[in-house]
Amino acid sequence: MIMRTVKIVTQHTVQRKVIVPSNKRTVLALGAAAFAATAGAAWIRYSGMEAEDWHVDPESGSRTGRPNEFVVAEGGDMEPVMRAEAPAALLARLDEIALAEPNTERLAGSPEEGLVTYVQRSDLMQFPDAISVKAEAAGDGSRLTIWSRSRYGYSDAGVNRARVERWLEALEQQ
């Protein structure tokens, strides 16, 4: 690629030097790369998450083994959480906490059903994560299990773990 310097003279005779690529292929390649990046970001942002694929029991879902998921269940990253309240009441409180966070919506289920799946998107690129939460009767209270996982990528820099810990902490504070 050959670059050339172009002098720009304005009506106030201030001169600026701008480096302009002189190769049309370079300009086309840069334009194509910018278009591909924009199209990829739009695809990530607007691609849907189907409930039949993501609304699953946290204990029976197929784990990926990648570091972009966090599981609260028997044999998971954290043991199930036990609470002395009815499952529907526990999930109703957690539903309020989840939906109060930015970029979060309920994908499927309800507290009354005992299983809810949320989608939360990252702030900048809008990458979606799915969070399935289940509460079931256990003794005099409830047993809570959670599976938080990223749709894209291999690692999530601890985002799913931090989210689950934040939600559980907020549940404790209520």
Number of C-alpha atoms within 10 A of each C-alpha: 9 8 10 13 12 12 12 12 11 9 7 6 8 9 12 12 11 11 11 12 14 13 12 10 11 13 13 11 11 12 12 12 12 12 12 12 12 11 12 11 15 13 11 15 15 11 11 9 15 10 14 9 7 20 21 22 19 23 20 9 12 9 14 10 8 13 16 21 24 25 24 21 20 11 10 16 13 15 14 19 14 17 18 13 15 17 23 20 15 23 26 17 14 20 20 11 16 23 15 11 12 11 14 18 17 17 20 17 18 17 19 14 13 20 24 25 25 24 24 23 18 14 9 6 11 15 19 23 23 26 29 26 27 27 28 19 17 15 10 10 16 23 20 24 24 26 27 25 25 23 16 12 10 13 13 16 10 12 18 23 21 12 17 19 14 14 16 14 11 14 15 9 7 8
